Amino acid sequence: MSKIGKINIDIPDKVKLAMNGNILQVEGPLGKSKINLDIDMFDLNINDEKKSVSIKPKKINPTSKRLWGMNRSLVNNAIIGASSGYTKILELSGVGYRAAIKGNQLNLQLGFSHDINFDIPEGIKVNVEKQTTIKILGIDKQEVGMIASKIKSIRPPEPYKGKGIKEKGQYILRKEGKKK
């Protein structure tokens, strides 16, 4: 039995769920998202009175046990994304490292001989609060994480001085330099 799959998902007041064939449509104040569920394997029960959703497998076998918790998490992430959204905060550390938004692109100066222009995809908002802080906002948890990881991969933090792009609160393992 899946420990995560058994837990019911609470639906916030402003979020609406609709099942259309095998596609679950989640609509909230921040936007809409769609999830493709396997109806042959799982039953989705939407309880409007208690404002909750539950997922139960039709047959319990090793495959359904593996996918039960994942499908429950996908539905939960869509509901949270439609109601409150997801954010990632990135910090730039290094002399002369700065970020700015120019139109639909994120302009990064990271110590290279040229500026890096990162295209911001549709459905994602990127704010530069200070020149060294980037805030990524969106409905889809996976997409927000992917954009954050792509930006971090441009200049990952190095272990000697800690220069680079890191997430807020990320610990960087520091190394001791050369000794004489």
N, C-alpha and C positions, 0 to 999 in steps of 0.2 A: 504494500500500500504506500502511496505517496503522501508524505507528511505535508508538503506544500499544496498538492492538488486537492486535499480534503478541505482546506480552509475556504470559507465563503468570502466573496469579494463584495465589499460595501460600495454602493453607488451613490456619489454625491448628488445633491439636489438638482444642480444645473446640467447634469449629464444624462443623455438619452441613449438607450441601446435599442437596436433593431436588427433582427435576424432575417437575412434575405438569401434563401438557399443555404449555401455553406459559407456565406460571407457575413461577418458580424460588423455592423456599422456603429461606430461610437461617435457621438456628436456632443460637444461641450462648448463652453464660452471661448476657448482658445482655438477651436477648429474641429475638423473631422478626420477620422482615420478608419481604415478598414483592416480587418483581420480575416485571413482565410483559415477556417477550422475544418477538420476532418469529421464530418457528420457520421460517417460509417463507423467510426471508432468511439466518438464522444457524444454525450448528451449535454446540451447547454440549457440550464434552467434559469430563466429570468423571473424573479419574484418581485413584482411591483409594490406589493404591500409592505414587505420588509426592506425594500430597496437593496436587494442583494442578488448576486449571480453565483451559481455553482456549476462546476463541471464534473461529470461522472463518466467513467468509461462504460461502454455497453458490455464488454467482456473483459475480464481481468486476465491478461497474459503478459509476458515479459515486454512486448513492444508497447502496449498501452500503459504499463507501469512507468516506462521510461519517458513517454511523451505527455503523461498526465500533468505533472508539475510544470513542464515547459509551457504547455498551452494555457494553463491557469496564469502563469507569470506574464505571458504575452497579452492576455485579456486585461490583467491588472495594470500593466504598464500603459496600455492604450487608454484606460479609464483615468489614470493619474495624469497622463499627458494631456488629455482633453480638458481636464478640470484645472490643474495647476501648472503643468508643463515641467520641463527639465532644464537645468542650467549646469554649465561647466565654466569654471573660472580658471583662466590660464595666466601665468605671471612670466614676464620677461625679465631675466636678470643678466646684466652684463653692461659694460660701458658702451653707450651709444645705441643700445638695443631699444627700439621703439616701434609702435604700431599706430596705424591710422586707417580710417575708412575713406576710400575714394570711390564714390558711386556704388557699384555692386561688387567691389573688390576690397580685400583686406591687404593693405600695403605694409610690409614688414621690412624693417632695417635691422639686420642681424649680424653685422660685421662682415658680410660678404662684400665683394666689389660692386655688387648691384643690389637693387631693391627686389624683393620678392612680392609678386601680386598673387594673392590667393583668391580664386573665384568663390563667392558665397552662394551656395545652392538655394533654390527656392524652398520656402518653408522653414528656413533657419534664419534667425536674427543674430547679428553679431554687433556688440557694443564695445567701444573702446572707452572705458571710464577714465583711466589715466593713460599716459603713453605706454605704460608698462603692464597694464591689466586689460585682458580681453575676456569678455563675457559672452558665452554662446548660449542662446535660448532656442528651444524648439519643442514640438509636440512629441516627436518620435525619439525615444530614449536611445535606440541604436544609432540613429542618424546623428544625434548630438554627440555621442561618444566617438563616432567615426570621424566627424569633422575635427573634434578636439585632438584625436590621435594623429590625423594628417598634419595639422598645424604643429603639433609637438615634434613630429618626425622631421620637420624642416631643419630644426636645430635642437637636438636632444641635449639635456644638461650634461656637462662633462664633469668627471669626478674630482678634479683638482681645485678649480675655483668655483664650480657650480654655475657657470655661465650657460645660458640656453633658455628654452621654453619648458616650463613645468606646470603641473596642475597646482592649484592652491592647496597647501597642506601636504604635498608630496615630499617625502624624505629622500634626499640624495645622499647616497653612501659616498663619503669623502675619503680621498686617499691622501697620504702624506707625500710630500714632494721629495725630490732628490736630496740626499744629505751629502755634506762635504767630507 
